[in-house]
Amino acid sequence: MEPLSEDDPRRLGPYHIIARLAPGEEDPTAAARLFLARSAGGVRTVLISTPSAEFADDPAYRGRFLTEAESARRLGGASPLARLAPVEISDRAPEPPWTAFPYRPMLPLPAVLQMCGGPLPVRTLRALGAALAEALAEIHRAGLTHAGIAPENVFVASDGPWLGGFGAVRAAGPDGQSRVGLSGPAADALPPEQAAGGRPRPPGDIYALGAVLAYASTGRRLPGAGGLPEELRSVVLPCLASDPAERPSAAALADGLTRGVRFPLSASLTAAPSGPTPTVLDSGSAGPPPAMPVGGPGSTTVDGGVGGAAALLSPGWLPAPVVVALAEQSAATLAAEVEPEVEPAEAESAVGAPLKEGASIPGEAPGAPGPDAAGRGDTPGAPHAPTHLPGGASVAGSPTRQGAARPSRRALLVGAASGSAGLALGGGAMWMATAEEDPPPTPAERLAAANHSRRRLAGAPPTPLWRHDIAGGPPTHPPLIWSDKVAVVANDAAVTGIDLRTGKRLWTQDDVRPRGRLLPIGKDSILVPGDGLAALSAETGDIQWWPKSFRPGGRTPYAALLAAEGGTVWLAAGRRGSGDDGLVIAYDLAGREEHWRGPLPGGFDEGYLTKDTLVVRGEMFLAFDRERGTRRWRRSYEGVTAGRPVTTDGRDTLIAAVTNTLRGYGLADGGGSAWSVKAKGEAGSGHTADFGAPVVHGDVVYATDGGHAVHALSTATGEVRWQRTYAFAMKTLSGARTPDTAVDPSGRTVLTANDGEVDAFDAEDGALRWRFTDLGTAADRGSVAARRRVAVTDGLAVVTSGRSVYALPLS
């Protein structure tokens, strides 16, 4: 515990910040700051987690932080995972997001082994493993994978273990580069199929829990049979099987750890409760849930028959040195609470948002501990060990194992800091399963798990072929792939050409100032809109064409790039001294001459090509003959106002995203839509999410909505080819923040890109192939331009994330 620094907040929402809890040296959750805090009047003591200064302005991290907290809240309530539920979640700008949890003394598992001087007793191991397995069974039944189980993410309190950790198993890096600064299980707890590139799945959690139990049984990091207690060999070793299909389910593991075990119960557990009757969550009598393998989870909160992990967590389950250390940590925290504090300002803005609808404070149900009780350890009516010293043990007179190390007061408080980090981020990296029903391990996954191959498995995110960091700010538009040879990226400083095969910089052109999306033109050129309109050589970056007439101050200053095809570019330009009205110009780049020009009202700055027309968009739509420039028609379309994402099928259909509806219009007809389809993604409060910009490939239009649902429709009729919704734990996006969509030239792969990640889908049926994310660079966080953007060619996607550029293989 350390005093507050100048940059630390003095108040978050209704809580006064007392002290900062410094992360331990091995803490994998350094992306969050942790504070000890109390409510007004000292009624409630809480641990508050908020993003570290490095991450505070990163919108992608902010979104992940909040959605993990929401996942924890949904898993909490009246379930065995109530301890994961935050007391409060706040997302009130400009204040950083934060989550508050009831404080209780706890220590990370490595510190527990240190205090015990070695491996834990078998009784403690059984109780620890059974409680964690029951929690995992509940997580898996909810369709989640923890993906962050490791010794440092298991925290021991007097009433049982807590599961923390903010894993980042999905975050990837190029071959040969370590994942510096990313959290997740250490190598010794990483399942072999994930080490080989597989996506996080429930069997991987079982392997990691087996590794944790092996560590607690032997004190050694590398899991194996050596040193395991004979009583636990038959239970732990199957968890460490290389083949994921041979591992037990979480429910079966919990059953194996509790089966046939009987410990005498104290009078406090067998006597009639003096307070309200505890709510029964699972008596165990009805057997396992249908979705779980046979070998049910046993009881968690029990009725008359005490069983499951609750029976093993009876008084005496913890070694005496650990009980002493927890009591000392509690005393140190109480001492910190009475230190004088500065009264907060009276501004109303200092008060945080109330509990979200449906949120509950853990312990307010009958028989469960209230938030302040969680801090004191008073748990009226609970069927497990209370937080105070069990069995009447005395702090002063408690024996300690000879030779056992006693951590300092600061180390004890660091243990609390480490614990809250994981809990505040949703009880770990609980990634949503990427299929509606998680399939059994494939033969490829089994083979990779056994052979430790580096080959990417089905469902795993691809390992980047390379990464290149550009100078200047992050790009504001997707990259351009030229002739499957060069990836071209533009930001506010320059245009950069990168070798698509090696990731090496080929050239940089900083004489032009890009402002807009790059387009290929002709055989070897790239159009760069900015201070005028320029064409660069894709191979060398040399300026091939930059006419003075299109620059600011020229006779026809460039206004907007409308379209380009072959060697012709269509652009909107101004007319010097003509007011708001301008020109539409068709220019032959190879011959360096105009094909035609015609009048164009002001405000028309987007263009779309069909077979024989150029359609230009402003407050309404104008069509020009592509070859001669004669105006063919002027129309408006119902609901399609300025700013709505629009495209065409290249023939006779205009397709527009009108809030939460995708609509198709006959170009020649105008007026109302010929077809319309509603979005499937959820935006909250029973509303559907807004559509992002549609993309056409052949006779299919693809679009992603702000709820991260992906749609494939017929361009002509609107017939639904497929619509897929995924339980991505990400915040709903709207307006310009809806995900971007791209399709590879072969039409086999659809990609979506948003603030946090890039996702790949099978274009045939919408099946999710993989999800890719990275943490970007610290300098990019907080910039709107730092969102992920993607360009795709056959077999390869180029992704920009802030100033980093990645090449991802699609196959």
Secondary structure as the mmCIF struct_conf table of DSSP 4:
data_model
#
loop_
_struct_conf.conf_type_id
_struct_conf.id
_struct_conf.beg_label_comp_id
_struct_conf.beg_label_asym_id
_struct_conf.beg_label_seq_id
_struct_conf.end_label_comp_id
_struct_conf.end_label_asym_id
_struct_conf.end_label_seq_id
STRN STRN1 GLU A 2 GLU A 2
TURN_TY1_P TURN_TY1_P1 GLU A 6 ASP A 7
BEND BEND1 ASP A 8 ASP A 8
BEND BEND2 ARG A 10 ARG A 10
STRN STRN2 ARG A 11 LEU A 12
TURN_TY1_P TURN_TY1_P2 GLY A 13 PRO A 14
STRN STRN3 TYR A 15 ARG A 20
HELX_LH_PP_P HELX_LH_PP_P1 ALA A 22 GLY A 24
TURN_TY1_P TURN_TY1_P3 GLU A 25 GLU A 26
BEND BEND3 PRO A 28 PRO A 28
TURN_TY1_P TURN_TY1_P4 ALA A 30 ALA A 31
STRN STRN4 ALA A 32 SER A 39
HELX_RH_3T_P HELX_RH_3T_P1 ALA A 40 GLY A 42
STRN STRN5 THR A 45 PRO A 51
TURN_TY1_P TURN_TY1_P5 ALA A 53 ASP A 57
HELX_RH_AL_P HELX_RH_AL_P1 PRO A 59 LEU A 75
BEND BEND4 GLY A 77 SER A 79
TURN_TY1_P TURN_TY1_P6 PRO A 80 LEU A 81
HELX_RH_3T_P HELX_RH_3T_P2 ALA A 82 LEU A 84
BEND BEND5 ALA A 85 ALA A 85
BEND BEND6 VAL A 87 VAL A 87
STRN STRN6 GLU A 88 SER A 90
TURN_TY1_P TURN_TY1_P7 ALA A 93 PRO A 94
BEND BEND7 GLU A 95 GLU A 95
HELX_LH_PP_P HELX_LH_PP_P2 PRO A 96 PRO A 97
STRN STRN7 TRP A 98 PRO A 102
STRN STRN8 LEU A 107 PRO A 108
HELX_RH_AL_P HELX_RH_AL_P2 LEU A 109 CYS A 116
TURN_TY1_P TURN_TY1_P8 GLY A 117 GLY A 117
BEND BEND8 GLY A 118 PRO A 119
HELX_LH_PP_P HELX_LH_PP_P3 LEU A 120 PRO A 121
HELX_RH_AL_P HELX_RH_AL_P3 VAL A 122 ARG A 141
TURN_TY1_P TURN_TY1_P9 ALA A 142 GLY A 143
STRN STRN9 LEU A 144 THR A 145
HELX_RH_3T_P HELX_RH_3T_P3 PRO A 151 ASN A 153
STRN STRN10 VAL A 154 ALA A 157
TURN_TY1_P TURN_TY1_P10 SER A 158 ASP A 159
STRN STRN11 GLY A 160 LEU A 163
TURN_TY1_P TURN_TY1_P11 VAL A 169 ARG A 170
STRN STRN12 ALA A 171 ALA A 171
TURN_TY1_P TURN_TY1_P12 ASP A 175 GLY A 176
TURN_TY1_P TURN_TY1_P13 VAL A 180 GLY A 181
BEND BEND9 GLY A 184 GLY A 184
HELX_RH_3T_P HELX_RH_3T_P4 ALA A 187 ALA A 189
BEND BEND10 LEU A 190 LEU A 190
HELX_RH_AL_P HELX_RH_AL_P4 PRO A 192 ALA A 195
TURN_TY1_P TURN_TY1_P14 ALA A 196 GLY A 197
HELX_LH_PP_P HELX_LH_PP_P4 GLY A 198 PRO A 200
HELX_RH_AL_P HELX_RH_AL_P5 PRO A 202 THR A 218
BEND BEND11 GLY A 219 GLY A 219
BEND BEND12 ARG A 221 LEU A 222
BEND BEND13 GLY A 224 ALA A 225
TURN_TY1_P TURN_TY1_P15 GLY A 226 GLY A 227
HELX_RH_AL_P HELX_RH_AL_P6 GLU A 230 VAL A 236
HELX_RH_3T_P HELX_RH_3T_P5 LEU A 237 LEU A 240
BEND BEND14 SER A 242 ASP A 243
HELX_RH_3T_P HELX_RH_3T_P6 PRO A 244 GLU A 246
BEND BEND15 ARG A 247 ARG A 247
HELX_LH_PP_P HELX_LH_PP_P5 PRO A 248 SER A 249
HELX_RH_AL_P HELX_RH_AL_P7 ALA A 250 THR A 258
TURN_TY1_P TURN_TY1_P16 ARG A 259 GLY A 260
HELX_LH_PP_P HELX_LH_PP_P6 PRO A 264 SER A 266
HELX_RH_AL_P HELX_RH_AL_P8 ALA A 267 THR A 270
BEND BEND16 ALA A 271 ALA A 271
HELX_LH_PP_P HELX_LH_PP_P7 ALA A 272 PRO A 273
BEND BEND17 SER A 274 PRO A 276
HELX_LH_PP_P HELX_LH_PP_P8 THR A 277 VAL A 280
BEND BEND18 LEU A 281 LEU A 281
BEND BEND19 GLY A 284 GLY A 284
TURN_TY1_P TURN_TY1_P17 SER A 285 ALA A 286
BEND BEND20 PRO A 288 PRO A 288
TURN_TY1_P TURN_TY1_P18 PRO A 290 ALA A 291
BEND BEND21 MET A 292 MET A 292
HELX_LH_PP_P HELX_LH_PP_P9 PRO A 293 PRO A 293
BEND BEND22 VAL A 294 GLY A 295
BEND BEND23 THR A 300 THR A 301
BEND BEND24 ASP A 303 GLY A 305
HELX_RH_AL_P HELX_RH_AL_P9 GLY A 308 LEU A 312
TURN_TY1_P TURN_TY1_P19 LEU A 313 LEU A 313
BEND BEND25 SER A 314 SER A 314
TURN_TY1_P TURN_TY1_P20 PRO A 315 GLY A 316
BEND BEND26 LEU A 318 LEU A 318
HELX_RH_AL_P HELX_RH_AL_P10 ALA A 320 GLU A 337
TURN_TY1_P TURN_TY1_P21 VAL A 338 VAL A 338
BEND BEND27 GLU A 339 GLU A 339
HELX_LH_PP_P HELX_LH_PP_P10 VAL A 342 ALA A 345
HELX_RH_3T_P HELX_RH_3T_P7 GLU A 348 ALA A 350
BEND BEND28 VAL A 351 VAL A 351
HELX_LH_PP_P HELX_LH_PP_P11 GLY A 352 LYS A 356
TURN_TY1_P TURN_TY1_P22 GLU A 357 GLY A 358
TURN_TY1_P TURN_TY1_P23 PRO A 362 GLY A 363
BEND BEND29 ALA A 365 ALA A 365
TURN_TY1_P TURN_TY1_P24 PRO A 366 GLY A 367
BEND BEND30 ALA A 368 ALA A 368
HELX_RH_AL_P HELX_RH_AL_P11 PRO A 371 ARG A 376
TURN_TY1_P TURN_TY1_P25 GLY A 377 GLY A 377
TURN_TY1_P TURN_TY1_P26 PRO A 380 GLY A 381
BEND BEND31 PRO A 383 HIS A 384
BEND BEND32 THR A 387 HIS A 388
HELX_LH_PP_P HELX_LH_PP_P12 LEU A 389 LEU A 389
HELX_RH_3T_P HELX_RH_3T_P8 PRO A 390 GLY A 392
TURN_TY1_P TURN_TY1_P27 VAL A 395 GLY A 397
TURN_TY1_P TURN_TY1_P28 GLN A 402 GLY A 403
HELX_RH_AL_P HELX_RH_AL_P12 ARG A 409 ALA A 424
TURN_TY1_P TURN_TY1_P29 LEU A 425 GLY A 426
BEND BEND33 GLY A 427 GLY A 428
STRN STRN13 TRP A 431 MET A 432
HELX_LH_PP_P HELX_LH_PP_P13 ALA A 433 ALA A 433
BEND BEND34 THR A 434 GLU A 437
HELX_LH_PP_P HELX_LH_PP_P14 ASP A 438 THR A 442
HELX_RH_AL_P HELX_RH_AL_P13 PRO A 443 ASN A 451
TURN_TY1_P TURN_TY1_P30 HIS A 452 HIS A 452
BEND BEND35 ARG A 455 ARG A 455
HELX_LH_PP_P HELX_LH_PP_P15 ARG A 456 LEU A 457
TURN_TY1_P TURN_TY1_P31 ALA A 458 GLY A 459
BEND BEND36 ALA A 460 ALA A 460
HELX_LH_PP_P HELX_LH_PP_P16 PRO A 461 PRO A 464
BEND BEND37 LEU A 465 LEU A 465
STRN STRN14 TRP A 466 ASP A 469
HELX_LH_PP_P HELX_LH_PP_P17 ILE A 470 ILE A 470
BEND BEND38 ALA A 471 GLY A 473
HELX_LH_PP_P HELX_LH_PP_P18 PRO A 474 PRO A 475
BEND BEND39 THR A 476 HIS A 477
STRN STRN15 LEU A 480 TRP A 482
TURN_TY1_P TURN_TY1_P32 SER A 483 LYS A 485
STRN STRN16 VAL A 486 ALA A 490
BEND BEND40 ASP A 492 ALA A 493
STRN STRN17 VAL A 495 ASP A 499
TURN_TY1_P TURN_TY1_P33 LEU A 500 THR A 502
STRN STRN18 ARG A 505 GLN A 509
BEND BEND41 ASP A 511 VAL A 512
BEND BEND42 GLY A 516 GLY A 516
STRN STRN19 LEU A 519 ILE A 521
TURN_TY1_P TURN_TY1_P34 GLY A 522 ASP A 524
STRN STRN20 SER A 525 PRO A 529
BEND BEND43 GLY A 530 GLY A 532
STRN STRN21 LEU A 533 SER A 537
TURN_TY1_P TURN_TY1_P35 ALA A 538 THR A 540
STRN STRN22 ILE A 543 TRP A 545
HELX_RH_3T_P HELX_RH_3T_P9 LYS A 548 PHE A 550
BEND BEND44 ARG A 551 ARG A 551
TURN_TY1_P TURN_TY1_P36 PRO A 552 GLY A 553
BEND BEND45 GLY A 554 THR A 556
STRN STRN23 TYR A 558 GLU A 565
TURN_TY1_P TURN_TY1_P37 GLY A 566 GLY A 567
STRN STRN24 THR A 568 GLY A 574
TURN_TY1_P TURN_TY1_P38 ARG A 576 GLY A 577
BEND BEND46 SER A 578 SER A 578
TURN_TY1_P TURN_TY1_P39 GLY A 579 ASP A 580
STRN STRN25 GLY A 582 ASP A 588
TURN_TY1_P TURN_TY1_P40 LEU A 589 ARG A 592
STRN STRN26 GLU A 593 LEU A 600
TURN_TY1_P TURN_TY1_P41 GLY A 602 GLY A 603
STRN STRN27 GLU A 606 LEU A 609
BEND BEND47 LYS A 611 ASP A 612
STRN STRN28 THR A 613 ARG A 617
BEND BEND48 GLY A 618 MET A 620
STRN STRN29 PHE A 621 ASP A 625
TURN_TY1_P TURN_TY1_P42 ARG A 626 ARG A 628
STRN STRN30 ARG A 631 ARG A 635
STRN STRN31 TYR A 637 TYR A 637
TURN_TY1_P TURN_TY1_P43 GLU A 638 GLY A 639
TURN_TY1_P TURN_TY1_P44 ALA A 642 GLY A 643
STRN STRN32 VAL A 646 THR A 648
BEND BEND49 GLY A 650 ASP A 652
STRN STRN33 THR A 653 VAL A 658
TURN_TY1_P TURN_TY1_P45 THR A 659 ASN A 660
STRN STRN34 THR A 661 GLY A 666
TURN_TY1_P TURN_TY1_P46 LEU A 667 ASP A 669
STRN STRN35 GLY A 671 GLY A 671
BEND BEND50 GLY A 672 GLY A 672
BEND BEND51 ALA A 674 ALA A 674
STRN STRN36 TRP A 675 LYS A 678
BEND BEND52 GLY A 681 GLY A 681
STRN STRN37 GLU A 682 GLY A 684
TURN_TY1_P TURN_TY1_P47 SER A 685 GLY A 686
STRN STRN38 HIS A 687 THR A 688
HELX_LH_PP_P HELX_LH_PP_P19 ALA A 689 ASP A 690
STRN STRN39 PHE A 691 PHE A 691
STRN STRN40 VAL A 695 HIS A 697
TURN_TY1_P TURN_TY1_P48 GLY A 698 ASP A 699
STRN STRN41 VAL A 700 THR A 704
STRN STRN42 ASP A 705 ASP A 705
TURN_TY1_P TURN_TY1_P49 GLY A 706 GLY A 707
BEND BEND53 HIS A 708 HIS A 708
STRN STRN43 VAL A 710 SER A 714
TURN_TY1_P TURN_TY1_P50 THR A 715 THR A 717
STRN STRN44 VAL A 720 ARG A 724
HELX_RH_3T_P HELX_RH_3T_P10 GLY A 735 ARG A 737
BEND BEND54 THR A 738 THR A 738
HELX_LH_PP_P HELX_LH_PP_P20 PRO A 739 PRO A 739
STRN STRN45 ASP A 740 VAL A 743
TURN_TY1_P TURN_TY1_P51 PRO A 745 SER A 746
BEND BEND55 GLY A 747 GLY A 747
STRN STRN46 THR A 749 ALA A 753
BEND BEND56 ASP A 755 GLY A 756
STRN STRN47 VAL A 758 ASP A 762
TURN_TY1_P TURN_TY1_P52 ALA A 763 ASP A 765
STRN STRN48 LEU A 768 PHE A 772
STRN STRN49 THR A 773 THR A 773
HELX_RH_3T_P HELX_RH_3T_P11 ALA A 778 ASP A 780
TURN_TY1_P TURN_TY1_P53 ARG A 781 GLY A 782
HELX_RH_3T_P HELX_RH_3T_P12 VAL A 784 ALA A 786
BEND BEND57 ARG A 787 ARG A 787
STRN STRN50 ARG A 789 THR A 793
TURN_TY1_P TURN_TY1_P54 ASP A 794 GLY A 795
STRN STRN51 LEU A 796 SER A 801
TURN_TY1_P TURN_TY1_P55 GLY A 802 ARG A 803
STRN STRN52 SER A 804 PRO A 809
#
